[in-house]
Amino acid sequence: MQKNNELFEALIDGKISDSDYREKSATNTEHINSLQAETDSIAAEIKKLSPTQNDNTEHKLLARLLALEHMDKPLVDSLIKSVKISLGGKIQIEWKFSCFHDIMDLNDDSSTAEVSNRVWLYYCSDDGWEELNRMRTGVMDCASRMSLTVIGESFDNAGLSITAKGFKEMQRAVRQGRVDKVIVPTLDGVAKTTNAYRAFEKAILKRNVKFYDMHGNLIIG
């Protein structure tokens, strides 16, 4: 569904034609149906497991699970004991399977996993492609130093503006809940007293997303 949402946004933005949207949407739907059949099969096998079955069976099932891109509610109910979401945007998952972390080669004995390191990179420059690439390198290096997982990036070959296309793409990722953090070279130069900026900052704070400059300094959040 995420891919179909992105296709729809591309259609609205005029990036693809109506015929392309219909064709690609149909392909995605077919893929989703295939994944649904796979998740149903795994869920059925999990329900058949008894407490005395060995870890080898459990490992095999989880290996198949990790290859999936989509999980429906019945499968999630079969695998997850609880999910806790903190005000800081951190998600804590407690799994029903003791060997889940062994499958993922984790070194501790914890039964929980935390996900709060998704970052979007945004950069811009009106001084040419060389400077733009330097900005990109700066935000990429910052993400690496902070051990963050880059899930997307956007840019503008122009000066910093909260109404620019690349900046809006970053805002869309924030609104959709796809990121926990954003790294930008700087927000210096943007008027902080305009209604547009206040609305932008309010939306960021509401979603508990943190903004950093490329030196790792917290700007918003």
ABEGO torsion letter per residue (X at the ends): XAAAAAAAAAAAAGABBAAAAAAAAAAAAAAAAAAAAAAAAAAAAAAABBAABBAAAAAAAAAAAAABABBBAAAAAAABABBBBBAAGBBBBBBABAAAAAAAGBABABABBBBAABBBBBBBBAAEAAAAAAAAAAAAAAAAAAGBBBAEBBBBBBBBBAABAAAAAAAAAAAAGABABBBBABABGBBAABAAAAAAAAAAAAAGBBBBBAAGBBABX
